[in-house]
């Protein structure tokens, strides 16, 4: 597993946190939820290949 994926997820998390703070302080609370959901979707899209690989390993271990 690459250590890069951890740094990428952390970077997306930091960017989303900063954007949420900026948006909430500027009075645009409706956009904070959209920003959070967008960050979650981006992270899920980055992690899905690793989850697929994990399920492949689990299938091979249990001969499913």
N, C-alpha and C positions, 0 to 999 in steps of 0.2 A: 504494500500500500504506500502510495506516495504521501510524503509529508506536505506536499504542495496543496492538496485538497483541504487540509486543515487550515492552512493559511488563507486559502481562498474563501472558505466558509467564514472564518473570523473577519476577513476584510469586508465581506458582504454584511455581516452582522454589525460591524462598526459603522459602515456607511448608512445602514438603515436606522441605527440608533441616533446618529447625528441628524439625519433628515427628520426623524420623528420629533426630536427636540426642537429643531428649527420650525417645523410646521405647527407644533402645538403652541409654541411661544408666539407665533405670528397670528394665532387665532384660526387656523385652518385644521381643526380637529378631524373633519371628514376625510382629509387626505392622508392623515396618519395611518388609518386602517388600510387604505389602499397601498401605501408604501410598505407597510408590514407584510401584507399579503403578497406583494410583488417580490419582496426579499425572500419570503418563504418559498415561493414558486421557483425562484432562481436557484436557491440552495437545493431544493428537491431535484431540479433538473441536473445539477452537478453531481448529486449523490446517487441517482438512480442506476448508473452503470455499476457502481460498487455494490449496491444492494443486489443487483442481478448476478454478479459474480459470487456473492455470498450464498445466494440460493442455489447456484450451481454447485458450489462446494458441499453444501448440506445434502443436496440430492445424491451426489457421488458418494458421500460418506455413508448414507443410509440406504443406498441402492434403490432409490425411488424412480 
